[in-house]
Amino acid sequence: MVFQYVIYQAMMAVKRRFGKLGGNVAYHGYQSFQTGEVTPEEALAIGRETAYRMWGDKFQVLVTVHLNTDNLHCHFVVNSVSFKDGSKFGNHQKDHIRLREISDQVCREYGKSVLKDASF
């Protein structure tokens, strides 16, 4: 519980710095893996690399791995305000498409499967 509070406070500090305390606090995304395909450590490594390529040069991101389901999956919590320049993350359809493309690329690099012909 303390860890989540520290992350929240770090994200809020960015918002205060740029005077953007209103609106969405953060956005949520996820990345799933085929059952039995990854270890928790691999899932975290893939999730961290995906988050870095998607948001890492501009936004704070918390990456976690869910272990309590049949398939491991990562959750991303993305600050809505950039630590770099105070811009807001749009969270538009194009962002979802880009996340999917990055996720697929990283998964392929790690030798993991990706969904074929999935739509948004």
N, C-alpha and C positions, 0 to 999 in steps of 0.2 A: 504494500500500500504506500509506503514511503517513496519508493521508486517512481510510481505513477505521479505522485505529488511533485516530485522534483522535475519530471519531464513537463508536467503542466506548467509549473512556475517558469521554466526555461522558455517555453513557447509564449507564455503571457508577457515575459520580459521583452521579447521581440515585438510583440503587438504594442506594448507601451512605448517602446523606443520610437516607433513610427506613428504613434497616435491612432492606431487602428484596433480599438478594443471592441467594436461592434461587429455584428454579422457572425458568420460561422467561426467557431474556435478552431476546428480542424476538419479534415476530410478523412474518410476511411476507404481503404481498398484491401484486396486480398489476392493471394496467389495459392492455388491448390496444386497438389501433386497426386499422381496415381497411387492408390493404396499399395504400400510396401515398396515403393520406388526410391524413397529417400529416408535417411536417418534424420533425427531432429537437428543434428549438427549440419548436415547437408542442406536441409530446408532453410536453416538460418543463414548459411553462407549464400545460397541462391537468392534469398529474400533481401539480404543486405546489398548484394551486388545490383539487384534489380532496382531497389530503392535509390541507391547511389546514382545509377545511370539515369533514372527518371527525374529525381528531385535534388540530388545531393549537392549540386553546386549553388543551390538557391533556397531550399526549404529544409527545415528540420523535419526528420521522419523518425518515428518510433517503429521498429520492426520486432514483431513477436511471432512465436510459433505455437499454434494450437496443437496440443497433444491428446486431447480428450475425444477425438472422433476417429472413425475408421481410416480416414486419410489425413495425413499431416498437411497443414496449410499455414501460410504466413498472413498476418494482418499488418497493414500499414496505417499509421495515424500520421497525417501530414498537416503541419501547421498551415493555416490559411494565409499567413503573411510571410513573405520572404525575409530571411535574416540578412540578405545581401543588399536589397534595395527597397524593401517595404512594399513591393508590389503584391497584389493578391493572386492566389492560385485560382484559376478559372474553373477547374473541374468540369470541363465541357466534354462532349462526346469525343472530340479529337484527342483529349487527354486519356480517355479510357482506351482508345485505339492504340495510342502510343505506348501506354503501359502494357497492353497485350503484346505488342510487337517486341518491346524490350524484354518482357518476361519470357517470351518464346525464344528469343535469341540467347538469353542467359541459360535457359534450361537446355537448349541444344548444346551450348558450350560445355555444360556439365554432363552431357550424355543422357539427359532425361527426355521423356516423351512430351509432346505438345498436342493439343487438340487440333484436329484437322477440320477445316470447313465450318468452324464455329462462327456464329454471327453475334452481333451486339444487340 
